[in-house]
């Protein structure tokens, strides 16, 4: 029985070196569509309370903040949050402004006027398809749950996720937001 030339060359490699090459190849595949998440939690959150959402867009993609808000409503509802509303946006504000402190203060005022318990704030930092042959989707989001009365941050998390060339941007974003919301310490 004769071995093909490729099998013959693999057979000559020491087993440890062969395993190291296989492990390196596997890690390369796994890390090419990875995600990272960091979470800081303080106290349990009540899903039966009134919740508001105000997400800023710090990415180069128009309307990414509004897209994230829509997906965030679904993720929170899946986790049992009963009442979620989106804070109105100032349509006259310059969308290219980087400082979002005015947006935060107006969202907190809006939530206080409606006697909301929590306001989910945050920002979309990345929301696009990477350039290149495959055009993989990439998403980066940060979230904070604030006490609507005091503005104090009760819970925070951020995360980023990349997808494969056949993934959709909305699919990758939805998975990342689900993962972040899944780490919220909601009371049963």
N, C-alpha and C positions, 0 to 999 in steps of 0.2 A: 504494500500500500504506500503510495506516494503522497506527501503533504504538499499543498500548494505553497507558493513562495511566501504569501502573507502569513499563513499558519506556521511555516517554518521559522520566519523571523520572530513571531510571537513566542514560539516554543523555545527559542534561544534566550529570551529575556529571563532574568532571574524572577522568581515568583513575586518577591517583595516589590521589585521595580514595576512589574506588570500591574500589581494591585494599586500601587501609588498612581500610575498613569490612569487607571480606570477611575479611581477616586477623584483625581483632579478633573477628569472629564465630567463626572457626575456633578461635582460641585459647581463647575462652570455652567452647566445646564440649569441647576437649581437656583443659582444666584442671578441669572439673567432676568428672572421675573420675580424679584424679591420685594418684600415690604418691611418697613420698620414702623414701630409704634412705641411711644413713650406715654405713660399715664401717671397722673398724680391725683389721688383721691383723698378727700377729707372726711366726708360724712355721707350717710345714706340719703338718697333723694326720693321724694314722694312722687310716684307716677300719676297720682290722682289730683295733683295740684294743677294750676294753670301755668302753662309754659309758653314762652315767646322765643322767636328765633330772629337773629340778625347777623348774617354772615357777610363779611367784606370780601371783595375781590382784589387780591394783590397779584394776580397772575396777568399774563398778557392776553388772555382769552376773554373776549367780551361776555358778560352775563354769567360767568362761572360761579359767582356768589349766589345768584338766584337759582342756578341749576343745583348747587349743593344744598340750598335750603329746601328745595322740593324733595330731594333724596333723603334729607335729614328728617323731614316730616314722616316719611315712610318708615325709616329706621326706628325712630322714637315710638311710633304707633305699634310697630311689631314688638317692641319691648314692653308695651303696656301703658305708655303715656296716653292719657285720655283726651287732653285738650291742648292743642298746639296751634299757635297763630304766628304768622310772619309779620315782623315789624315793617311799617311802610318806609319807603325810601324817599329821600329828597331828590326829586327828579331834576332840580335846578343845580345841584352840586356838580362840580367838575369831576368826572369819573377818573381822571388821571391824577387826582390828588392822592398822595401817599399817606398823609396824616389822617387817621380814621377816628381820632378822639371825639370829634363832633358827632360822628355817626354813633359811637358808643353811648355818648351822653343822651342823644335824642332817643335812642332805642331804650335806654333805661327809663327815661321820662315816660315814654309810651307804655312800657310794661307797668310802671308804677300807677299810671292813670287807670289802668285796667285791673288793678289789684292782682297782678300775676305774682306767683311765688318765685319762678325761675326765668332767667333769660339766657338762652344759649347763644353765645357770641363766638366769634372766631374769624378765621380768614382762609381763603384758598390761596396758597402760594404757587401752586403748579397745577395746570389743567390743560394738557395738550398732547399731541402725538409727537414723538421724537422724530427728528429728521433722519433720513436714511432709507435703505431699501425696504425694511419691514415696517417702519413707522409705528413703533410700539407706543401704547398709551402710557402716560405718566401723570400721577395725581399726588399733590401734597396739600394736607389740610390740618389746621389746628382748631380745636374746640375748647370752650370754657363754659361751664355752667355757673352762672352768677346768681346770687341772691338779688332779686329784682329791686328790693328796697334799699339795700346798702351798696350794691355793686361788688360785694366781696366774692371772690372766686371760690367756689365750693368744690369744683372738680375741673381738671384740665387734662387734655391729651392732644398729641399731635402724631401724625403718621404720614407716610408716603408709600406709594405702591406703584410698581411698573407692571405692565402686562406684556403679553406676547404680540406678535404681529397680527394675529387673527382675533385678538380681543378688541372690544369696543371701549372707548373712553368712558362712556356712561357705566358700563359694566364694571370696570376697574374702580371707578369712583364710588359706585354703590357698595362694592365689597369693602372698600376702605372705610367708608362711613359706617357701614354695619359693624365692622370690627371695632371701631372707636366707640360707638354707642353700646356695643355689647360689653364693654368694660365699665360702663357707668354703674355705680353702686345703687341701683334702684331698689327700693323696699319691695318685698313681695306683697 
